[in-house]
Amino acid sequence: MIQLRPMTASEYPAYCDYFIDDYSHEIAQNYGHSMERAIELAKQDLLRCFPGGLETDEHELLCIESESNLVGYLWHSIKVSEKSTFIYDFFIFSNSRNNGYGKLAIQALESRLQSAGIEQIKLRVAYHNQRALKLYQEVGFAITGYNMSKKIVS
């Protein structure tokens, strides 16, 4: 059984540490930035979305728990006018993977959203993250496009 619960203020610093480290590596790999620049960009994104910490009406950070053990995080933002939410971050700790928690967490999110009148979940997957792509396709997500970039070299 999986439970999604709001992140507490005492858990937020650990999430920030995880997110900045993880997302900066993705930024560096996907966009060719130095790690210093990627870390700066990751911090800026987090601060832009959570300027006052967890106190925001636009974004929700959830802890994913199994039997009261923290197994991951889920960050999403609902757009009521579009009846949709966008998943910004979805992470299952490496020592908790291969137990079905990812699928269960998506199902739990769907149940929460359905009761709130939300009809669609959107997200972005890095091209090299085959594990995540496989999970999302297994739970019914469809590929709707491709993000592309080109580095202009002088």
Biotite code that builds the C-alpha atoms (Angstrom):
import biotite.structure as struc

atoms = struc.array([
    struc.Atom([0.000, 0.000, 0.000], chain_id="A", res_id=1, res_name="MET", atom_name="CA", element="C"),
    struc.Atom([1.206, 3.469, -0.888], chain_id="A", res_id=2, res_name="ILE", atom_name="CA", element="C"),
    struc.Atom([0.262, 6.722, 0.760], chain_id="A", res_id=3, res_name="GLN", atom_name="CA", element="C"),
    struc.Atom([0.846, 10.197, -0.640], chain_id="A", res_id=4, res_name="LEU", atom_name="CA", element="C"),
    struc.Atom([1.075, 12.871, 2.015], chain_id="A", res_id=5, res_name="ARG", atom_name="CA", element="C"),
    struc.Atom([2.118, 16.523, 2.007], chain_id="A", res_id=6, res_name="PRO", atom_name="CA", element="C"),
    struc.Atom([5.798, 17.087, 2.710], chain_id="A", res_id=7, res_name="MET", atom_name="CA", element="C"),
    struc.Atom([6.564, 18.692, 6.060], chain_id="A", res_id=8, res_name="THR", atom_name="CA", element="C"),
    struc.Atom([8.786, 21.725, 6.546], chain_id="A", res_id=9, res_name="ALA", atom_name="CA", element="C"),
    struc.Atom([11.354, 19.556, 8.335], chain_id="A", res_id=10, res_name="SER", atom_name="CA", element="C"),
    struc.Atom([11.554, 17.234, 5.289], chain_id="A", res_id=11, res_name="GLU", atom_name="CA", element="C"),
    struc.Atom([11.898, 20.050, 2.758], chain_id="A", res_id=12, res_name="TYR", atom_name="CA", element="C"),
    struc.Atom([15.676, 20.686, 3.161], chain_id="A", res_id=13, res_name="PRO", atom_name="CA", element="C"),
    struc.Atom([16.474, 17.011, 2.421], chain_id="A", res_id=14, res_name="ALA", atom_name="CA", element="C"),
    struc.Atom([14.223, 17.210, -0.638], chain_id="A", res_id=15, res_name="TYR", atom_name="CA", element="C"),
    struc.Atom([16.023, 20.363, -1.817], chain_id="A", res_id=16, res_name="CYS", atom_name="CA", element="C"),
    struc.Atom([19.404, 18.638, -1.456], chain_id="A", res_id=17, res_name="ASP", atom_name="CA", element="C"),
    struc.Atom([18.188, 15.607, -3.433], chain_id="A", res_id=18, res_name="TYR", atom_name="CA", element="C"),
    struc.Atom([16.465, 17.711, -6.106], chain_id="A", res_id=19, res_name="PHE", atom_name="CA", element="C"),
    struc.Atom([19.340, 20.116, -6.756], chain_id="A", res_id=20, res_name="ILE", atom_name="CA", element="C"),
    struc.Atom([21.808, 17.238, -7.045], chain_id="A", res_id=21, res_name="ASP", atom_name="CA", element="C"),
    struc.Atom([19.569, 15.102, -9.271], chain_id="A", res_id=22, res_name="ASP", atom_name="CA", element="C"),
    struc.Atom([18.213, 17.865, -11.486], chain_id="A", res_id=23, res_name="TYR", atom_name="CA", element="C"),
    struc.Atom([21.587, 19.558, -11.958], chain_id="A", res_id=24, res_name="SER", atom_name="CA", element="C"),
    struc.Atom([23.009, 16.309, -13.339], chain_id="A", res_id=25, res_name="HIS", atom_name="CA", element="C"),
    struc.Atom([20.065, 16.095, -15.742], chain_id="A", res_id=26, res_name="GLU", atom_name="CA", element="C"),
    struc.Atom([20.565, 19.723, -16.827], chain_id="A", res_id=27, res_name="ILE", atom_name="CA", element="C"),
    struc.Atom([24.278, 19.174, -17.401], chain_id="A", res_id=28, res_name="ALA", atom_name="CA", element="C"),
    struc.Atom([23.687, 15.966, -19.350], chain_id="A", res_id=29, res_name="GLN", atom_name="CA", element="C"),
    struc.Atom([20.779, 17.234, -21.453], chain_id="A", res_id=30, res_name="ASN", atom_name="CA", element="C"),
    struc.Atom([21.933, 20.780, -22.163], chain_id="A", res_id=31, res_name="TYR", atom_name="CA", element="C"),
    struc.Atom([25.711, 20.588, -21.936], chain_id="A", res_id=32, res_name="GLY", atom_name="CA", element="C"),
    struc.Atom([26.068, 23.104, -19.097], chain_id="A", res_id=33, res_name="HIS", atom_name="CA", element="C"),
    struc.Atom([28.938, 22.907, -16.634], chain_id="A", res_id=34, res_name="SER", atom_name="CA", element="C"),
    struc.Atom([27.977, 21.387, -13.281], chain_id="A", res_id=35, res_name="MET", atom_name="CA", element="C"),
    struc.Atom([28.387, 24.793, -11.625], chain_id="A", res_id=36, res_name="GLU", atom_name="CA", element="C"),
    struc.Atom([25.902, 26.362, -14.054], chain_id="A", res_id=37, res_name="ARG", atom_name="CA", element="C"),
    struc.Atom([23.567, 23.362, -13.833], chain_id="A", res_id=38, res_name="ALA", atom_name="CA", element="C"),
    struc.Atom([23.488, 23.590, -10.024], chain_id="A", res_id=39, res_name="ILE", atom_name="CA", element="C"),
    struc.Atom([22.716, 27.308, -10.273], chain_id="A", res_id=40, res_name="GLU", atom_name="CA", element="C"),
    struc.Atom([19.847, 26.623, -12.708], chain_id="A", res_id=41, res_name="LEU", atom_name="CA", element="C"),
    struc.Atom([18.422, 23.827, -10.542], chain_id="A", res_id=42, res_name="ALA", atom_name="CA", element="C"),
    struc.Atom([18.459, 26.117, -7.489], chain_id="A", res_id=43, res_name="LYS", atom_name="CA", element="C"),
    struc.Atom([16.767, 28.886, -9.491], chain_id="A", res_id=44, res_name="GLN", atom_name="CA", element="C"),
    struc.Atom([13.977, 26.553, -10.643], chain_id="A", res_id=45, res_name="ASP", atom_name="CA", element="C"),
    struc.Atom([13.327, 25.358, -7.114], chain_id="A", res_id=46, res_name="LEU", atom_name="CA", element="C"),
    struc.Atom([13.314, 28.909, -5.731], chain_id="A", res_id=47, res_name="LEU", atom_name="CA", element="C"),
    struc.Atom([11.028, 30.117, -8.547], chain_id="A", res_id=48, res_name="ARG", atom_name="CA", element="C"),
    struc.Atom([8.444, 27.448, -7.728], chain_id="A", res_id=49, res_name="CYS", atom_name="CA", element="C"),
    struc.Atom([8.844, 27.535, -3.935], chain_id="A", res_id=50, res_name="PHE", atom_name="CA", element="C"),
    struc.Atom([9.898, 31.111, -3.101], chain_id="A", res_id=51, res_name="PRO", atom_name="CA", element="C"),
    struc.Atom([8.645, 30.814, 0.466], chain_id="A", res_id=52, res_name="GLY", atom_name="CA", element="C"),
    struc.Atom([9.413, 27.156, 0.988], chain_id="A", res_id=53, res_name="GLY", atom_name="CA", element="C"),
    struc.Atom([6.450, 24.801, 0.986], chain_id="A", res_id=54, res_name="LEU", atom_name="CA", element="C"),
    struc.Atom([3.940, 27.635, 1.392], chain_id="A", res_id=55, res_name="GLU", atom_name="CA", element="C"),
    struc.Atom([2.552, 27.872, -2.145], chain_id="A", res_id=56, res_name="THR", atom_name="CA", element="C"),
    struc.Atom([-0.843, 27.491, -3.756], chain_id="A", res_id=57, res_name="ASP", atom_name="CA", element="C"),
    struc.Atom([0.521, 26.481, -7.155], chain_id="A", res_id=58, res_name="GLU", atom_name="CA", element="C"),
    struc.Atom([2.764, 23.499, -6.372], chain_id="A", res_id=59, res_name="HIS", atom_name="CA", element="C"),
    struc.Atom([2.414, 20.467, -4.149], chain_id="A", res_id=60, res_name="GLU", atom_name="CA", element="C"),
    struc.Atom([5.313, 18.385, -2.828], chain_id="A", res_id=61, res_name="LEU", atom_name="CA", element="C"),
    struc.Atom([4.257, 14.956, -1.655], chain_id="A", res_id=62, res_name="LEU", atom_name="CA", element="C"),
    struc.Atom([6.092, 12.234, 0.202], chain_id="A", res_id=63, res_name="CYS", atom_name="CA", element="C"),
    struc.Atom([5.497, 8.709, -1.044], chain_id="A", res_id=64, res_name="ILE", atom_name="CA", element="C"),
    struc.Atom([5.267, 6.264, 1.843], chain_id="A", res_id=65, res_name="GLU", atom_name="CA", element="C"),
    struc.Atom([4.890, 2.515, 2.171], chain_id="A", res_id=66, res_name="SER", atom_name="CA", element="C"),
    struc.Atom([4.021, 1.289, 5.660], chain_id="A", res_id=67, res_name="GLU", atom_name="CA", element="C"),
    struc.Atom([5.192, 4.632, 7.124], chain_id="A", res_id=68, res_name="SER", atom_name="CA", element="C"),
    struc.Atom([8.573, 4.360, 5.365], chain_id="A", res_id=69, res_name="ASN", atom_name="CA", element="C"),
    struc.Atom([9.543, 7.164, 3.006], chain_id="A", res_id=70, res_name="LEU", atom_name="CA", element="C"),
    struc.Atom([10.166, 5.620, -0.424], chain_id="A", res_id=71, res_name="VAL", atom_name="CA", element="C"),
    struc.Atom([10.118, 8.684, -2.686], chain_id="A", res_id=72, res_name="GLY", atom_name="CA", element="C"),
    struc.Atom([8.868, 12.111, -3.678], chain_id="A", res_id=73, res_name="TYR", atom_name="CA", element="C"),
    struc.Atom([6.281, 13.506, -6.079], chain_id="A", res_id=74, res_name="LEU", atom_name="CA", element="C"),
    struc.Atom([6.045, 17.195, -7.056], chain_id="A", res_id=75, res_name="TRP", atom_name="CA", element="C"),
    struc.Atom([3.142, 18.352, -9.198], chain_id="A", res_id=76, res_name="HIS", atom_name="CA", element="C"),
    struc.Atom([1.204, 21.489, -10.020], chain_id="A", res_id=77, res_name="SER", atom_name="CA", element="C"),
    struc.Atom([-2.515, 21.588, -10.825], chain_id="A", res_id=78, res_name="ILE", atom_name="CA", element="C"),
    struc.Atom([-3.976, 23.927, -13.433], chain_id="A", res_id=79, res_name="LYS", atom_name="CA", element="C"),
    struc.Atom([-7.650, 23.948, -12.532], chain_id="A", res_id=80, res_name="VAL", atom_name="CA", element="C"),
    struc.Atom([-8.607, 25.877, -15.696], chain_id="A", res_id=81, res_name="SER", atom_name="CA", element="C"),
    struc.Atom([-7.143, 23.067, -17.830], chain_id="A", res_id=82, res_name="GLU", atom_name="CA", element="C"),
    struc.Atom([-8.305, 20.278, -15.493], chain_id="A", res_id=83, res_name="LYS", atom_name="CA", element="C"),
    struc.Atom([-4.730, 18.985, -15.554], chain_id="A", res_id=84, res_name="SER", atom_name="CA", element="C"),
    struc.Atom([-1.641, 18.624, -13.442], chain_id="A", res_id=85, res_name="THR", atom_name="CA", element="C"),
    struc.Atom([2.009, 18.608, -14.440], chain_id="A", res_id=86, res_name="PHE", atom_name="CA", element="C"),
    struc.Atom([4.469, 16.333, -12.657], chain_id="A", res_id=87, res_name="ILE", atom_name="CA", element="C"),
    struc.Atom([7.722, 18.225, -12.152], chain_id="A", res_id=88, res_name="TYR", atom_name="CA", element="C"),
    struc.Atom([9.518, 15.526, -10.210], chain_id="A", res_id=89, res_name="ASP", atom_name="CA", element="C"),
    struc.Atom([8.800, 11.895, -9.414], chain_id="A", res_id=90, res_name="PHE", atom_name="CA", element="C"),
    struc.Atom([11.447, 9.895, -7.628], chain_id="A", res_id=91, res_name="PHE", atom_name="CA", element="C"),
    struc.Atom([11.576, 6.513, -5.944], chain_id="A", res_id=92, res_name="ILE", atom_name="CA", element="C"),
    struc.Atom([14.688, 5.970, -3.817], chain_id="A", res_id=93, res_name="PHE", atom_name="CA", element="C"),
    struc.Atom([17.064, 3.435, -5.372], chain_id="A", res_id=94, res_name="SER", atom_name="CA", element="C"),
    struc.Atom([16.742, 1.057, -2.405], chain_id="A", res_id=95, res_name="ASN", atom_name="CA", element="C"),
    struc.Atom([12.936, 1.065, -2.837], chain_id="A", res_id=96, res_name="SER", atom_name="CA", element="C"),
    struc.Atom([12.800, 0.415, -6.583], chain_id="A", res_id=97, res_name="ARG", atom_name="CA", element="C"),
    struc.Atom([11.463, -2.764, -8.203], chain_id="A", res_id=98, res_name="ASN", atom_name="CA", element="C"),
    struc.Atom([8.706, -3.101, -5.613], chain_id="A", res_id=99, res_name="ASN", atom_name="CA", element="C"),
    struc.Atom([5.906, -1.555, -7.674], chain_id="A", res_id=100, res_name="GLY", atom_name="CA", element="C"),
    struc.Atom([5.935, 1.699, -5.686], chain_id="A", res_id=101, res_name="TYR", atom_name="CA", element="C"),
    struc.Atom([6.138, 3.848, -8.821], chain_id="A", res_id=102, res_name="GLY", atom_name="CA", element="C"),
    struc.Atom([2.994, 2.355, -10.310], chain_id="A", res_id=103, res_name="LYS", atom_name="CA", element="C"),
    struc.Atom([1.190, 2.505, -6.981], chain_id="A", res_id=104, res_name="LEU", atom_name="CA", element="C"),
    struc.Atom([2.173, 6.145, -6.468], chain_id="A", res_id=105, res_name="ALA", atom_name="CA", element="C"),
    struc.Atom([0.832, 7.117, -9.912], chain_id="A", res_id=106, res_name="ILE", atom_name="CA", element="C"),
    struc.Atom([-2.410, 5.252, -9.162], chain_id="A", res_id=107, res_name="GLN", atom_name="CA", element="C"),
    struc.Atom([-2.707, 7.029, -5.801], chain_id="A", res_id=108, res_name="ALA", atom_name="CA", element="C"),
    struc.Atom([-2.126, 10.387, -7.488], chain_id="A", res_id=109, res_name="LEU", atom_name="CA", element="C"),
    struc.Atom([-4.767, 9.577, -10.107], chain_id="A", res_id=110, res_name="GLU", atom_name="CA", element="C"),
    struc.Atom([-7.299, 8.809, -7.367], chain_id="A", res_id=111, res_name="SER", atom_name="CA", element="C"),
    struc.Atom([-6.555, 12.092, -5.583], chain_id="A", res_id=112, res_name="ARG", atom_name="CA", element="C"),
    struc.Atom([-6.794, 14.054, -8.818], chain_id="A", res_id=113, res_name="LEU", atom_name="CA", element="C"),
    struc.Atom([-9.957, 12.355, -10.012], chain_id="A", res_id=114, res_name="GLN", atom_name="CA", element="C"),
    struc.Atom([-11.762, 13.294, -6.812], chain_id="A", res_id=115, res_name="SER", atom_name="CA", element="C"),
    struc.Atom([-10.636, 16.915, -7.418], chain_id="A", res_id=116, res_name="ALA", atom_name="CA", element="C"),
    struc.Atom([-12.024, 16.945, -10.974], chain_id="A", res_id=117, res_name="GLY", atom_name="CA", element="C"),
    struc.Atom([-8.622, 16.779, -12.683], chain_id="A", res_id=118, res_name="ILE", atom_name="CA", element="C"),
    struc.Atom([-8.732, 14.840, -15.950], chain_id="A", res_id=119, res_name="GLU", atom_name="CA", element="C"),
    struc.Atom([-5.152, 14.780, -17.231], chain_id="A", res_id=120, res_name="GLN", atom_name="CA", element="C"),
    struc.Atom([-1.595, 14.271, -15.948], chain_id="A", res_id=121, res_name="ILE", atom_name="CA", element="C"),
    struc.Atom([1.270, 15.729, -17.962], chain_id="A", res_id=122, res_name="LYS", atom_name="CA", element="C"),
    struc.Atom([5.013, 15.311, -17.514], chain_id="A", res_id=123, res_name="LEU", atom_name="CA", element="C"),
    struc.Atom([8.362, 15.429, -19.270], chain_id="A", res_id=124, res_name="ARG", atom_name="CA", element="C"),
    struc.Atom([10.813, 12.531, -19.395], chain_id="A", res_id=125, res_name="VAL", atom_name="CA", element="C"),
    struc.Atom([14.498, 12.922, -20.235], chain_id="A", res_id=126, res_name="ALA", atom_name="CA", element="C"),
    struc.Atom([15.340, 10.930, -23.362], chain_id="A", res_id=127, res_name="TYR", atom_name="CA", element="C"),
    struc.Atom([17.964, 8.842, -21.566], chain_id="A", res_id=128, res_name="HIS", atom_name="CA", element="C"),
    struc.Atom([15.633, 7.851, -18.687], chain_id="A", res_id=129, res_name="ASN", atom_name="CA", element="C"),
    struc.Atom([14.385, 4.585, -20.135], chain_id="A", res_id=130, res_name="GLN", atom_name="CA", element="C"),
    struc.Atom([13.318, 3.276, -16.710], chain_id="A", res_id=131, res_name="ARG", atom_name="CA", element="C"),
    struc.Atom([10.908, 6.195, -16.235], chain_id="A", res_id=132, res_name="ALA", atom_name="CA", element="C"),
    struc.Atom([9.674, 6.060, -19.827], chain_id="A", res_id=133, res_name="LEU", atom_name="CA", element="C"),
    struc.Atom([8.850, 2.367, -19.423], chain_id="A", res_id=134, res_name="LYS", atom_name="CA", element="C"),
    struc.Atom([6.995, 2.994, -16.144], chain_id="A", res_id=135, res_name="LEU", atom_name="CA", element="C"),
    struc.Atom([4.934, 5.838, -17.587], chain_id="A", res_id=136, res_name="TYR", atom_name="CA", element="C"),
    struc.Atom([3.963, 3.823, -20.644], chain_id="A", res_id=137, res_name="GLN", atom_name="CA", element="C"),
    struc.Atom([3.016, 0.849, -18.446], chain_id="A", res_id=138, res_name="GLU", atom_name="CA", element="C"),
    struc.Atom([0.575, 3.009, -16.465], chain_id="A", res_id=139, res_name="VAL", atom_name="CA", element="C"),
    struc.Atom([-1.028, 4.472, -19.590], chain_id="A", res_id=140, res_name="GLY", atom_name="CA", element="C"),
    struc.Atom([0.903, 7.615, -20.518], chain_id="A", res_id=141, res_name="PHE", atom_name="CA", element="C"),
    struc.Atom([1.306, 8.319, -24.238], chain_id="A", res_id=142, res_name="ALA", atom_name="CA", element="C"),
    struc.Atom([4.149, 10.170, -25.911], chain_id="A", res_id=143, res_name="ILE", atom_name="CA", element="C"),
    struc.Atom([2.789, 13.503, -27.129], chain_id="A", res_id=144, res_name="THR", atom_name="CA", element="C"),
    struc.Atom([5.926, 15.140, -28.490], chain_id="A", res_id=145, res_name="GLY", atom_name="CA", element="C"),
    struc.Atom([9.661, 15.540, -28.217], chain_id="A", res_id=146, res_name="TYR", atom_name="CA", element="C"),
    struc.Atom([11.753, 18.230, -26.559], chain_id="A", res_id=147, res_name="ASN", atom_name="CA", element="C"),
    struc.Atom([14.794, 19.072, -28.612], chain_id="A", res_id=148, res_name="MET", atom_name="CA", element="C"),
    struc.Atom([17.713, 21.447, -28.307], chain_id="A", res_id=149, res_name="SER", atom_name="CA", element="C"),
    struc.Atom([20.800, 22.405, -30.264], chain_id="A", res_id=150, res_name="LYS", atom_name="CA", element="C"),
    struc.Atom([23.928, 23.891, -28.773], chain_id="A", res_id=151, res_name="LYS", atom_name="CA", element="C"),
    struc.Atom([25.178, 26.801, -30.896], chain_id="A", res_id=152, res_name="ILE", atom_name="CA", element="C"),
    struc.Atom([28.939, 26.708, -30.913], chain_id="A", res_id=153, res_name="VAL", atom_name="CA", element="C"),
    struc.Atom([30.965, 29.683, -32.054], chain_id="A", res_id=154, res_name="SER", atom_name="CA", element="C"),
])
